[in-house]
Amino acid sequence: MSEAAVVPDDTSPERTPTETPSDRSRPEVRSTQAHVEPLPEIAEPESRSETIEPESRSSPSEPAEPNRRRRHKRRRRNAVIAVGVIAAVGGAAAAGLGLAGRDGSGAASATQLPPATADVTRQTLKDSQSEDGELGYGTATTATGRVPGTVTELPDAGEKITRGRTLYEVDDKPVTLMYGGTPAYRDLKPGVEGADVEALERNLDALGYSGFTVDDEYTDATADAVKEWQEDRGLDETGAVELGRVVFAPAAVRVDAVEAEEGAATGPGQKVLSYTGTAQVVTLELDTADRRLAEKGTKVAVGLPDGTSVEGRIKDVATEIDPGDGGQQDPTTKVKVTVALDGTKAQKAAASYVLAAVDVVFTAGERKNVLTVPVAALMVLPEGGFGVEVVQGSTTAYVAVETGLFANGRVEITGEGIAEGTKVGMPA
């Protein structure tokens, strides 16, 4: 969280909502650092958060349970929480620092110590968040008929089809799957040029046909190779590829659903089947406030139903607007995220689960081996910036600090005299 986004009220007479009238008061501070004496070494306290890992401990912090079934999403909105806490604490600090009851040096008497203290700890902070996702094969694409005739053969749902194989048949002639990113949209024949021509030639070359140059020009040599391919596929040897005889997809496909029936008439615009990729992916939705978590290529952890965790990588991020119903429901904006499972190991682990609920753990930021305090220990100083109240024996002093990452109720700090084991004041 950027500190620039925090605008606390320095003049508010109120303390945080959790503080009682008997809580500590604050004197006017003439120097935020002059009264900080070197502190004796203090044994490191136990970790206060499962997701914050003390570097000096011999055993790691307990990992999150990625396979928990939650009815509600666990959202750790660290930035929003930090802003609210700092604003409240800042108002209280400004009011307290103006109260009498301590001497002008800023040191407190034993009876005026803060109601509670916390230790500065050296830890790893992770700005992480877990979201519910669904394991499956991603968004399905519909294959519509282009060649008029009767559907004579269809694949089964779940069947996987690779390059050069039959997707379905019309009038006992195959519609062939080929790999490419440009949809088929015209007849391909000598004289035409374009990305679809290059895609066709790349597929012919991969299937073992030769005698032409792979480029974006459909030449007579290309037509000769097409005739050979047509002969092998049982098609009329015209040397031209009619629209609808080839379906381009990015890679091998898995038949998601069959929309037509054998014996039914088909033609332009008629749905025949839908397909997806063959690799499992995770899909989920994020609120727009959590868009920072979803950067394409970022690694995430995916918790499977059996409790195992596998690595994933954000493959695609898209913002979609639901217009609502025009009356009862307002338009809403969602961030749709697709996560690819990295590697063969992850795919094998997920192979037995289809349409399963999973947990996706995003890590937006991480700071290793840094000094941290509870966010509630921060105070807004009269001269500006943040500070903490350092407690040493029966005296206290206010020390200016720089803040870093906020995560899980703690904040990274640095400041003169601040070290591991330093005790700082806390509200009751």
C-alpha positions in Angstrom: 0.0 0.0 0.0 1.3 3.4 -0.8 1.6 5.7 2.2 0.5 8.6 0.0 -3.0 7.2 0.0 -3.3 7.6 3.8 -4.7 11.0 4.9 -5.3 10.8 8.6 -6.9 13.6 10.6 -4.1 15.1 12.8 -6.5 17.2 14.8 -9.2 14.7 15.7 -9.8 14.5 19.4 -10.9 10.9 19.1 -8.8 7.7 19.8 -9.4 4.5 18.0 -12.8 2.9 18.5 -11.3 0.2 20.6 -9.8 2.6 23.2 -11.4 3.5 26.5 -11.2 6.7 28.4 -8.6 5.2 30.7 -6.2 4.7 27.9 -2.8 6.3 27.6 -2.3 10.0 26.8 0.3 11.6 24.7 2.5 14.6 25.6 3.8 17.2 23.3 6.9 15.8 21.5 9.9 18.0 21.0 12.0 15.4 19.4 10.9 12.1 17.9 14.2 10.4 18.3 16.4 12.1 21.0 15.1 9.9 23.8 15.5 6.5 22.3 18.2 4.7 24.2 19.9 1.5 22.9 17.7 -1.3 24.0 18.9 -4.6 25.4 18.4 -7.7 23.3 15.0 -9.2 23.8 14.0 -12.8 22.9 12.1 -12.9 19.7 8.3 -13.4 20.3 6.2 -16.1 18.7 4.8 -15.4 15.2 1.3 -13.8 15.4 0.1 -14.8 11.9 0.0 -18.0 10.0 0.9 -16.1 6.8 3.8 -14.2 8.3 6.9 -16.4 8.5 9.5 -15.4 11.1 12.9 -15.8 9.5 14.7 -16.8 12.7 12.4 -19.7 13.7 13.5 -23.2 13.0 10.1 -24.4 11.9 8.1 -22.7 9.1 4.8 -21.1 9.8 1.8 -23.2 9.2 0.8 -23.2 5.5 -2.7 -22.1 4.5 -5.1 -24.9 3.9 -5.9 -24.4 0.2 -8.7 -27.0 0.1 -11.1 -25.5 2.6 -14.6 -25.1 1.3 -15.8 -21.7 2.0 -19.2 -20.3 1.5 -17.8 -16.8 1.6 -14.6 -15.6 -0.1 -11.6 -15.0 2.2 -10.5 -11.5 1.3 -7.6 -10.0 3.1 -7.8 -6.5 2.0 -4.6 -5.3 3.6 -4.5 -1.9 1.9 -8.0 -1.0 2.9 -7.6 -2.3 6.5 -4.3 -0.4 6.8 -5.8 2.9 5.7 -8.7 2.6 8.2 -6.5 1.6 11.1 -3.9 4.2 10.5 -6.5 6.9 10.1 -8.1 6.0 13.4 -4.8 5.6 15.2 -3.6 8.8 13.7 -6.5 10.8 15.0 -6.0 9.3 18.4 -2.3 10.0 18.4 -2.7 13.6 17.4 -5.1 14.1 20.3 -3.0 12.2 22.8 0.2 14.0 22.0 -1.3 17.3 23.0 -2.4 16.1 26.5 -0.6 16.9 29.7 0.7 14.3 32.2 4.3 13.7 31.0 7.4 15.8 31.3 8.6 18.0 28.5 11.3 15.4 27.5 8.7 13.1 26.1 9.5 10.4 28.8 6.6 8.9 30.7 6.4 8.0 34.3 5.8 4.4 35.3 2.1 5.1 35.9 1.7 6.6 32.4 3.0 3.8 30.3 0.9 2.6 27.4 -1.8 0.1 28.3 -0.2 -2.6 26.2 3.0 -3.3 24.3 4.2 -5.4 21.3 7.6 -6.5 20.2 9.3 -5.5 16.9 9.8 -8.8 15.1 11.9 -9.7 12.1 9.7 -11.6 9.6 8.6 -12.3 6.1 5.5 -10.3 5.1 3.3 -11.6 2.3 0.5 -9.6 0.8 -1.6 -12.6 -0.2 -5.2 -13.4 -0.8 -7.1 -16.6 -1.4 -10.0 -16.9 -3.9 -12.4 -19.6 -4.9 -11.9 -21.0 -8.4 -13.2 -23.8 -10.6 -11.1 -26.4 -12.2 -12.1 -27.3 -15.7 -11.0 -26.7 -19.3 -11.8 -23.1 -19.7 -14.2 -21.2 -22.0 -15.7 -23.3 -24.8 -15.7 -22.3 -28.4 -18.5 -23.1 -30.7 -17.9 -24.8 -34.1 -20.6 -23.8 -36.5 -21.4 -25.4 -39.8 -20.2 -23.8 -43.0 -20.5 -26.7 -45.5 -24.2 -27.3 -46.3 -25.4 -30.9 -46.0 -26.3 -33.6 -43.6 -24.4 -34.4 -40.4 -23.2 -38.0 -40.8 -20.7 -38.4 -38.0 -20.1 -36.6 -34.7 -17.5 -37.1 -31.9 -18.3 -37.9 -28.3 -18.2 -35.3 -25.6 -14.8 -35.5 -23.9 -13.1 -36.8 -27.0 -9.7 -35.3 -27.8 -8.9 -34.4 -31.4 -5.5 -33.4 -32.8 -4.2 -31.8 -35.9 -5.3 -33.3 -39.2 -8.0 -35.5 -37.6 -11.7 -35.3 -38.3 -13.8 -33.0 -36.1 -17.1 -34.1 -37.6 -18.5 -35.2 -41.0 -21.0 -33.7 -43.4 -22.3 -36.0 -46.3 -19.6 -38.6 -45.3 -16.8 -36.1 -45.9 -14.6 -34.9 -43.1 -14.3 -31.4 -41.6 -10.6 -31.4 -40.5 -9.0 -29.8 -37.4 -5.9 -27.7 -38.1 -3.9 -25.5 -35.8 -3.9 -21.7 -36.2 -4.9 -18.5 -34.6 -6.9 -17.1 -37.5 -10.4 -18.4 -38.0 -11.2 -19.8 -41.5 -13.4 -17.2 -43.2 -13.0 -17.7 -47.0 -12.2 -20.2 -49.7 -8.4 -20.8 -50.1 -7.2 -21.1 -53.6 -4.3 -20.0 -55.9 -3.8 -16.2 -55.9 -5.0 -15.5 -52.3 -2.7 -14.2 -49.6 -2.9 -13.8 -45.9 -2.4 -15.3 -42.4 -5.0 -18.1 -43.1 -3.0 -19.2 -46.1 0.2 -19.4 -44.0 -1.7 -21.4 -41.3 -2.9 -23.9 -43.9 0.6 -24.3 -45.3 2.2 -24.8 -41.8 -0.3 -27.5 -41.1 0.3 -29.2 -44.5 4.0 -29.1 -43.8 3.5 -30.5 -40.3 1.4 -33.3 -41.8 4.2 -34.3 -44.2 3.2 -32.6 -47.4 5.9 -30.8 -49.3 6.8 -29.1 -52.6 5.8 -25.5 -51.5 7.2 -22.7 -49.5 5.5 -21.9 -46.2 4.5 -18.3 -46.5 1.3 -16.3 -46.9 0.9 -16.9 -50.6 -1.3 -19.6 -52.1 0.6 -20.7 -55.1 0.2 -23.5 -57.6 2.7 -25.5 -55.5 0.4 -25.1 -52.6 -2.5 -26.3 -54.7 -0.6 -29.4 -55.6 0.0 -30.2 -51.9 -3.6 -29.6 -51.2 -4.6 -32.1 -53.9 -2.5 -34.7 -52.2 -4.1 -33.9 -48.9 -7.6 -34.0 -50.4 -6.9 -37.4 -51.9 -5.8 -38.8 -48.5 -8.9 -37.4 -46.9 -11.4 -38.7 -49.4 -12.2 -35.2 -50.8 -12.6 -34.0 -54.3 -9.1 -33.1 -55.6 -9.7 -29.5 -56.6 -6.6 -27.9 -55.2 -8.7 -25.4 -53.3 -10.0 -25.6 -49.8 -13.7 -24.6 -49.5 -14.8 -22.6 -46.6 -15.9 -24.8 -43.7 -13.8 -27.8 -44.7 -11.1 -26.8 -42.2 -11.5 -25.6 -38.6 -8.6 -23.7 -37.1 -7.9 -23.9 -33.3 -4.8 -22.9 -31.3 -4.0 -26.5 -30.4 -5.5 -29.9 -29.9 -9.1 -29.7 -28.7 -11.4 -31.5 -26.3 -15.1 -31.8 -27.3 -17.1 -30.1 -24.6 -20.6 -30.6 -25.9 -22.3 -31.9 -29.1 -25.0 -29.4 -30.3 -26.2 -31.3 -33.4 -27.5 -34.8 -34.1 -26.5 -37.2 -36.8 -28.9 -37.0 -39.6 -29.7 -33.4 -39.0 -29.3 -30.8 -41.7 -26.5 -28.3 -41.3 -25.2 -25.2 -43.0 -23.9 -21.7 -42.4 -24.5 -20.6 -38.8 -25.7 -23.9 -37.5 -24.1 -25.0 -34.2 -22.5 -28.4 -34.5 -20.4 -28.8 -31.3 -18.3 -26.8 -28.8 -14.7 -27.5 -27.8 -12.1 -26.4 -25.3 -8.3 -26.9 -25.0 -7.1 -30.3 -23.7 -5.2 -28.9 -20.7 -7.0 -28.2 -17.4 -7.2 -24.6 -16.2 -8.7 -22.7 -13.3 -11.2 -19.9 -13.9 -12.3 -17.4 -11.2 -13.7 -13.9 -10.8 -12.2 -11.0 -8.8 -13.7 -7.8 -7.7 -12.3 -4.8 -9.4 -10.6 -3.7 -6.2 -8.5 -6.8 -6.3 -7.3 -6.3 -9.9 -3.8 -5.7 -8.6 -3.5 -9.4 -7.9 -4.1 -10.5 -11.4 -1.1 -9.7 -13.6 -0.6 -11.9 -16.7 2.3 -14.4 -16.1 2.2 -14.1 -12.3 2.6 -17.4 -10.4 -0.1 -18.6 -8.1 -0.7 -21.6 -5.9 -3.7 -23.8 -6.6 -5.1 -26.0 -3.8 -6.8 -29.2 -5.1 -9.6 -31.0 -3.4 -7.3 -33.7 -2.1 -5.3 -31.1 -0.2 -2.3 -31.0 -2.5 -1.0 -27.7 -3.9 0.3 -27.2 -7.4 1.8 -24.3 -9.2 -0.2 -22.2 -11.6 0.4 -19.1 -13.8 -2.1 -16.4 -14.8 -2.8 -17.0 -18.4 -5.5 -14.5 -19.2 -7.2 -11.5 -17.5 -10.4 -9.9 -18.9 -12.7 -7.3 -17.5 -16.3 -8.0 -18.1 -19.4 -5.8 -17.5 -22.7 -7.3 -16.6 -25.3 -4.7 -17.6 -27.8 -5.9 -15.1 -31.5 -6.2 -15.8 -32.1 -2.5 -16.4 -34.2 -2.1 -13.3 -33.8 -4.2 -10.2 -30.1 -5.0 -10.7 -27.3 -2.4 -11.3 -24.5 -3.0 -13.8 -21.5 -4.8 -12.2 -17.9 -5.1 -13.3 -15.9 -8.3 -12.7 -12.3 -9.3 -13.5 -12.3 -12.8 -15.0 -9.0 -14.7 -14.6 -7.8 -17.9 -16.2 -5.0 -19.8 -14.5 -3.0 -22.4 -16.4 -1.5 -25.3 -14.4 2.2 -25.3 -14.9 3.9 -28.5 -16.1 3.0 -32.2 -16.5 3.1 -32.8 -12.8 0.4 -30.2 -12.1 -1.8 -31.5 -15.0 -1.5 -35.1 -13.7 -2.4 -34.1 -10.2 -5.6 -32.4 -11.5 -6.5 -35.0 -14.1 -9.0 -36.8 -11.8 -10.9 -33.7 -11.1 -13.3 -32.0 -13.5 -15.4 -29.0 -12.6 -14.0 -29.2 -9.1 -13.8 -26.3 -6.6 -10.3 -25.2 -5.8 -8.5 -22.4 -3.9 -6.2 -20.0 -5.7 -3.7 -18.1 -3.6 -2.4 -14.9 -5.0 0.7 -13.1 -3.7 0.8 -9.5 -4.7 3.9 -8.5 -2.7 6.5 -10.1 -0.4 9.2 -8.6 1.8 11.7 -11.0 3.4 13.6 -10.5 6.7 12.1 -7.1 7.6 11.2 -5.5 10.9 7.5 -5.5 11.6 5.0 -4.2 14.2 1.2 -4.5 14.4 -0.5 -1.8 12.3 -2.2 -0.5 15.4 1.2 0.5 16.9 1.6 3.2 14.2 0.9 6.8 15.2 0.7 10.0 13.2 3.3 12.5 14.5 2.5 16.2 14.8 5.2 17.2 12.4 3.9 14.7 9.9 4.7 11.1 9.0 4.4 8.0 11.2 6.0 6.9 14.4 5.9 4.4 17.2 6.1 4.8 21.0 9.2 3.0 22.1 9.0 1.6 25.7 12.1 1.2 27.7 11.7 0.3 31.3 9.5 3.0 32.9 10.0 5.6 30.1 8.8 6.0 26.6 9.8 8.0 23.6 8.3 8.6 20.2 10.4 7.6 17.2 9.7 8.5 13.5 9.6 5.5 11.2 9.3 4.8 7.5 6.6 2.2 6.6 6.9 -0.5 3.9 4.6 -3.4 3.0 1.3 -3.8 4.9 0.1 -7.4 5.2 -2.2 -9.4 7.6 -2.4 -6.7 10.2 1.3 -5.9 10.4 3.5 -3.4 8.7 7.2 -3.2 7.8 9.0 -0.3 9.5 12.5 1.2 9.7 13.7 3.9 12.0 16.7 5.1 14.1 17.0 2.8 17.1 14.4 0.4 15.9 15.6 -3.2 16.2 14.4 -6.7 16.6 12.9 -7.0 20.1 12.2 -3.3 20.6 9.0 -2.8 22.6 6.4 -0.4 21.3 3.2 0.9 22.7 -0.2 -0.4 21.7 -3.7 0.7 22.4 -5.6 -1.4 25.1 
